Amino acid sequence: MKTRVRIPGLRLLHSPGPTRVPEEVLAAMMRQPTDLADPRVPALVSACESGMKALLQTERADVFFYAANGHGGWEAVIANLVAAGTSILVPGTGHFSDGWAEQVAAFGGRALRTPYVEGMPIDPAAVEAALREDTARQIAAVFVVHTDTASGTTSDLAALRKAIDAAGHPALFVVDVVASLAAAPFAMDALGVDVAIGASQKGLMLPPGLAFVAANERALALAGDTPAPRFYWDWARRRSDLNYLKFCGTLPIAHLAGLEAALALIESEGLAAAHARHARLARAVHAAVGAWGEGGALRVFTRAVEARSASVTAIEVAPGIDPEALRSVARERFQVAVAGGLGPLHGRVFRIGHLGDMNEAMLLGCLAGVQAAMLAQGIACGPGGVDAAIASLVA
Ligand SMILES: *Cc1c(COP(=O)(O)O)cnc(C)c1O
């Protein structure tokens, strides 16, 4: 395979992260760094903080930025809230909640789980039952993955907040919005979310490398009571007006410049319009998969239709079909990059990312490329996938 020859035209990126970076964001990131005493630096930080608060719809939380990926965001939360022996409820959503639970355990925490049912979102009744069972009120927090990117399944945060309240449990509500923010509705304060975690390379349309955590007073108070050693991740140390403390050293200035530009793009589109666009593109993908699946070769992995993610669709293939071979043909022959299956779904699904800087033409190009790759592979898919997507878009 030749990897160094220039390929004419665009190569479509439909991974659910990293996602395409808009030109406006690339241009902002190309600016030369400034002297850290330059007044433009605090102005940039304050624009990023206020823009993130607006995007998260919070007035109550402080926002902390880390030069890190999403796992760094998870670690920031764990380092502040989990001491040896701390119990955390991590409801099962598949691969990403499994990974987060593993990280809790690595810090000496006890990760309690609710069962994961493939194709389904988190069952709020299971969360309520687990919290009711905890009569000693030892569970410090519930760590929820809003959209599990491996399965393309989004859980209902309002229902989960209700479940915590119905159990009368004081546990913090901590939500990973890495894959959902800017693609699906999320209102931190209205949902009663105490901590939200995200990363730059998905709906925020930046390259990987910047994580953020928003934490409200309840979360900061619990962190203050948590006797775990920490330094780089420490919210208390970072609650400062001095950028040197706020970022625990030099700030990731290029990523913040990119974030400022990305937040401006989201604001100019309008958040509700951005959500509607993601929902529309997602429906077109579901329509395409439905038509391809006539004959039984493939189907949308998330059976619960209302829980299908606006960001990414996992497509389950029938036994005998190799999704990795399909990906490779789609990428190398048709210039469309889609994602593979993670963890237990490896070899069972491929995934189409439809989040971030994405429009109808790009999505139709992706679907046509995937359809061409399926035909090239001799997969017995229904022929009407692209037509079904177009019909969904014009409806
Ligand atoms: C991508 C992702 C992560 C991990 O992010 P990395 O940047 O790969 O560490 C965590 N949670 C969710 C839901 C994700 O989609």
The ligand as an ORCA input file, in Angstrom:
! r2SCAN-3c Opt
* xyz 0 1
  C     -13.187      9.239     22.697
  C     -13.829      9.035     24.022
  C     -13.110      8.963     25.228
  C     -11.636      8.903     25.280
  O     -11.017      9.951     24.682
  P      -9.473      9.837     24.267
  O      -9.211     11.210     23.791
  O      -9.370      8.794     23.217
  O      -8.715      9.470     25.485
  C     -13.814      8.883     26.399
  N     -15.149      8.823     26.407
  C     -15.866      8.853     25.278
  C     -17.340      8.777     25.349
  C     -15.233      8.952     24.049
  O     -15.950      8.974     22.923
*
